[in-house]
């Protein structure tokens, strides 16, 4: 693979696959980020959509929180339990007694929020002996590959992103009592424009998107099914195989991902911080 070095002084970025992704070396995240390196990471993220930081040490929770805040205010998950002492951190933990696995269906993180997350930074500290890969999809490419007439049809459509069906009792095995909790739902454009790159991307996913407004139910479900199947094609994907203490940083505004739960009864554990975004346009 070709290494992209011309525009970076602090990091080395190697394209991970033709569709998207960049493998990053030359930075020790356990020591935090200085402003110049942070700016280079942001540029690389906008260019490659998801970054994989290799040869890392375990990042202290307070350092991971500080890194996340360099990219913007942090997002608090509406359902998941918070890490004791570090409420900004969502602990990813799947083991033999888990009822569900985080991210096991195609989604963009918490797209049900009125202002969904801009990005997510995840480090895994416990891995199964095999399996547990994460697949990422380029939603710019998915949009670009649509026929022109379908792009025109989608340009003014909005869709409902709901979460009640996803989150209700999801974390009861981790001590969460959500009997009186209201979970978020929001309407977003089916095609959104990235606020930093200006590029258009499909913005629907199987986990949260429940219907397209202004269409009969049958037509809404048929069109969503077509868009889901289209965007999940292998030609738009990369598949990341984790190694111990790898860090992934993905842009939720132009990607989807799917964490594969194929390692039961083994364990997979890590910590993530999520960066707040704005209302999709």
C-alpha positions as CSV (number, residue, x, y, z in Angstrom):
1,X,0.0,0.0,0.0
2,X,1.1,3.6,-0.7
3,X,2.0,5.7,2.3
4,X,0.6,9.2,2.3
5,X,3.3,11.5,3.9
6,X,3.3,14.8,2.1
7,X,0.8,16.7,4.2
8,X,1.7,15.2,7.6
9,X,4.7,16.1,9.8
10,X,3.6,14.3,13.1
11,X,2.0,11.2,11.9
12,X,2.3,8.5,9.1
13,X,-0.9,7.5,7.4
14,X,-1.2,4.4,5.1
15,X,-4.5,3.8,3.3
16,X,-6.2,0.8,4.8
17,X,-8.3,-0.2,1.8
18,X,-9.5,1.3,-1.5
19,X,-12.9,2.2,0.0
20,X,-11.8,4.0,3.1
21,X,-9.6,3.8,6.2
22,X,-6.2,4.9,7.2
23,X,-3.6,3.1,9.4
24,X,-1.8,5.6,11.6
25,X,1.6,5.3,13.1
26,X,4.0,7.7,14.8
27,X,1.8,8.8,17.7
28,X,1.6,7.4,21.2
29,X,-2.0,8.2,22.3
30,X,-1.3,7.2,25.9
31,X,0.7,10.4,26.1
32,X,-2.2,12.5,24.7
33,X,-2.2,14.8,21.7
34,X,-0.6,18.1,21.1
35,X,-2.5,20.7,19.0
36,X,-0.5,20.2,15.8
37,X,-0.8,16.4,15.9
38,X,-4.5,16.8,16.7
39,X,-4.9,19.0,13.6
40,X,-3.2,16.3,11.5
41,X,-5.4,13.6,12.9
42,X,-8.5,15.6,12.0
43,X,-7.3,16.1,8.4
44,X,-6.5,12.4,8.1
45,X,-10.0,11.6,9.5
46,X,-11.7,13.8,6.9
47,X,-9.6,12.2,4.2
48,X,-9.9,8.6,5.2
49,X,-13.2,8.6,7.3
50,X,-11.9,6.0,9.8
51,X,-8.4,5.8,11.3
52,X,-6.7,2.9,13.0
53,X,-3.9,3.7,15.4
54,X,-1.5,0.8,15.7
55,X,1.2,-0.2,18.2
56,X,-0.5,1.6,21.1
57,X,-0.4,1.2,24.8
58,X,-3.5,1.3,27.0
59,X,-4.7,4.8,27.2
60,X,-5.6,6.0,30.7
61,X,-9.3,7.0,30.9
62,X,-8.6,10.6,31.7
63,X,-6.3,10.9,28.7
64,X,-8.8,9.3,26.4
65,X,-11.4,11.8,27.6
66,X,-8.9,14.7,27.1
67,X,-8.2,13.5,23.5
68,X,-11.9,13.3,22.7
69,X,-12.4,16.9,24.0
70,X,-9.8,18.2,21.6
71,X,-12.2,17.4,18.8
72,X,-15.2,18.8,20.5
73,X,-17.6,18.5,23.4
74,X,-18.3,14.9,24.4
75,X,-21.6,13.1,23.8
76,X,-23.3,11.1,26.6
77,X,-24.9,7.9,25.5
78,X,-28.6,7.9,26.1
79,X,-28.8,4.3,27.3
80,X,-25.5,2.7,28.2
81,X,-24.1,2.7,31.8
82,X,-21.4,5.2,32.5
83,X,-17.9,4.3,33.7
84,X,-17.5,4.8,37.4
85,X,-15.4,8.0,37.8
86,X,-15.5,8.8,34.1
87,X,-19.1,9.4,33.0
88,X,-17.9,10.4,29.5
89,X,-16.7,6.9,28.8
90,X,-18.8,4.1,27.4
91,X,-17.3,0.7,28.4
92,X,-17.7,-1.9,25.7
93,X,-17.9,-5.3,27.3
94,X,-19.1,-8.5,25.8
95,X,-18.7,-11.9,27.5
96,X,-20.2,-15.3,27.8
97,X,-23.2,-14.0,29.8
98,X,-24.0,-11.0,27.7
99,X,-27.5,-10.7,26.2
100,X,-26.4,-8.5,23.3
101,X,-23.2,-7.2,21.8
102,X,-22.5,-3.5,21.2
103,X,-22.8,-2.6,17.5
104,X,-23.7,-6.0,16.2
105,X,-26.0,-4.5,13.5
106,X,-25.2,-1.9,10.9
107,X,-25.5,1.6,12.3
108,X,-24.1,5.1,12.7
109,X,-23.7,5.8,16.3
110,X,-26.8,7.1,18.1
111,X,-28.3,8.5,14.8
112,X,-31.5,8.7,16.8
113,X,-30.3,11.9,18.6
114,X,-31.3,15.3,17.3
115,X,-27.6,16.1,17.1
116,X,-25.9,12.8,16.4
117,X,-22.3,12.2,17.3
118,X,-19.6,13.6,15.0
119,X,-17.1,10.8,15.8
120,X,-16.2,7.9,18.1
121,X,-12.8,6.9,19.5
122,X,-12.6,3.3,20.7
123,X,-9.7,1.3,22.2
124,X,-10.0,-2.4,22.9
125,X,-8.0,-3.9,25.8
126,X,-9.4,-7.5,25.8
127,X,-9.8,-9.4,22.6
128,X,-11.0,-12.9,21.7
129,X,-8.5,-15.4,20.3
130,X,-10.1,-14.8,16.9
131,X,-13.1,-12.9,15.6
132,X,-14.5,-9.7,16.8
133,X,-13.7,-7.7,13.6
134,X,-15.4,-4.5,12.8
135,X,-16.7,-3.7,9.3
136,X,-16.9,0.0,8.1
137,X,-18.7,1.4,5.1
138,X,-18.1,4.5,3.1
139,X,-21.5,6.3,2.9
140,X,-20.1,8.9,0.4
141,X,-19.3,6.1,-2.0
142,X,-22.7,4.5,-1.4
143,X,-24.4,7.8,-2.3
144,X,-22.1,8.5,-5.3
145,X,-23.0,5.0,-6.8
146,X,-26.7,5.7,-6.8
147,X,-28.4,6.3,-10.1
148,X,-29.0,10.0,-10.9
149,X,-32.8,9.7,-10.8
150,X,-32.7,8.1,-7.4
151,X,-30.4,10.8,-6.0
152,X,-32.9,13.4,-7.2
153,X,-35.8,11.5,-5.6
154,X,-33.9,11.3,-2.2
155,X,-32.7,14.9,-2.2
156,X,-35.7,16.3,-0.3
157,X,-36.7,13.2,1.8
158,X,-36.3,12.9,5.5
159,X,-36.4,9.8,7.7
160,X,-37.2,8.9,11.3
161,X,-34.4,7.6,13.4
162,X,-35.8,6.0,16.6
163,X,-34.2,4.1,19.5
164,X,-37.0,2.8,21.8
165,X,-36.9,-0.6,20.0
166,X,-33.1,-0.7,20.3
167,X,-32.4,0.5,23.9
168,X,-35.3,-0.5,26.0
169,X,-34.0,-3.0,28.6
170,X,-30.8,-3.5,26.5
171,X,-28.5,-2.9,29.4
172,X,-30.6,-4.5,32.2
173,X,-27.9,-7.2,32.7
174,X,-25.5,-4.3,33.6
175,X,-27.8,-2.9,36.2
176,X,-29.7,-0.3,34.1
177,X,-33.3,0.2,35.1
178,X,-34.9,2.2,32.3
179,X,-38.6,1.7,33.1
180,X,-39.3,5.4,33.3
181,X,-36.8,6.6,30.7
182,X,-37.8,8.2,27.4
183,X,-35.4,7.3,24.5
184,X,-34.6,9.8,21.7
185,X,-36.0,9.9,18.2
186,X,-35.3,12.5,15.5
187,X,-35.9,13.2,11.8
188,X,-32.9,13.6,9.5
189,X,-32.3,14.0,5.8
190,X,-31.9,10.7,3.9
191,X,-28.9,12.4,2.2
192,X,-26.8,14.6,4.4
193,X,-24.0,17.0,3.6
194,X,-20.9,16.7,5.6
195,X,-20.3,20.0,7.4
196,X,-16.5,20.0,6.9
197,X,-16.0,18.3,3.5
198,X,-19.2,19.4,1.8
199,X,-19.6,16.0,0.4
200,X,-23.0,14.2,0.3
201,X,-23.5,10.9,2.0
202,X,-26.4,8.5,2.5
203,X,-27.7,8.8,6.1
204,X,-29.9,5.8,6.9
205,X,-29.1,2.6,8.8
206,X,-30.8,-0.7,9.8
207,X,-30.5,-0.1,13.5
208,X,-32.2,3.3,13.9
209,X,-33.9,4.3,10.7
210,X,-37.6,3.2,10.9
211,X,-39.4,5.0,8.1
212,X,-39.2,7.6,5.3
213,X,-41.6,10.5,5.7
214,X,-44.2,11.4,3.0
215,X,-44.4,7.8,1.6
216,X,-46.9,5.0,2.2
217,X,-45.6,2.5,4.7
218,X,-45.0,-0.2,2.1
219,X,-43.1,2.2,-0.2
220,X,-41.1,3.5,2.7
221,X,-40.0,0.0,3.8
222,X,-39.2,-1.0,0.2
223,X,-37.0,2.1,-0.4
224,X,-35.3,1.7,3.0
225,X,-34.6,-1.9,2.2
226,X,-33.1,-0.9,-1.2
227,X,-30.9,1.7,0.5
228,X,-29.7,-0.6,3.3
229,X,-28.8,-3.4,0.8
230,X,-27.1,-0.9,-1.5
231,X,-25.0,0.8,1.2
232,X,-23.8,-2.5,2.8
233,X,-22.2,-3.9,-0.4
234,X,-18.7,-5.2,0.0
235,X,-17.3,-2.7,-2.6
236,X,-18.0,0.1,-0.1
237,X,-16.5,-1.8,2.9
238,X,-13.3,-2.5,4.8
239,X,-13.0,-5.1,7.5
240,X,-10.7,-4.3,10.5
241,X,-9.1,-7.0,12.5
242,X,-8.2,-5.7,15.9
243,X,-4.9,-6.2,17.7
244,X,-4.4,-5.5,21.5
245,X,-4.8,-1.8,22.3
246,X,-5.5,-0.8,18.8
247,X,-7.6,2.5,18.6
248,X,-10.2,3.2,15.9
249,X,-11.5,6.7,15.3
250,X,-14.4,7.0,12.9
251,X,-16.5,9.8,11.5
252,X,-20.2,9.0,12.1
253,X,-21.3,11.6,9.5
254,X,-20.1,9.6,6.5
255,X,-19.6,6.0,7.7
256,X,-21.6,3.1,9.1
257,X,-20.1,0.1,11.0
258,X,-20.9,-3.4,12.2
259,X,-19.1,-5.1,15.1
260,X,-19.2,-8.8,14.4
261,X,-20.2,-11.0,17.4
262,X,-18.7,-14.3,16.3
263,X,-16.5,-15.0,19.3
264,X,-18.9,-16.3,22.0
265,X,-18.2,-17.4,24.7
266,X,-15.0,-15.3,24.6
267,X,-14.6,-11.8,25.9
268,X,-14.1,-8.4,24.1
269,X,-13.7,-5.3,26.2
270,X,-12.6,-1.7,25.7
271,X,-13.5,2.0,26.3
272,X,-14.9,4.6,23.9
273,X,-15.5,8.3,24.0
274,X,-17.9,9.9,21.6
275,X,-17.7,13.5,20.2
276,X,-20.8,15.5,19.9
277,X,-22.0,16.6,16.4
278,X,-24.5,19.0,14.9
279,X,-27.9,18.6,13.4
280,X,-27.6,16.8,10.0
281,X,-28.3,19.1,7.0
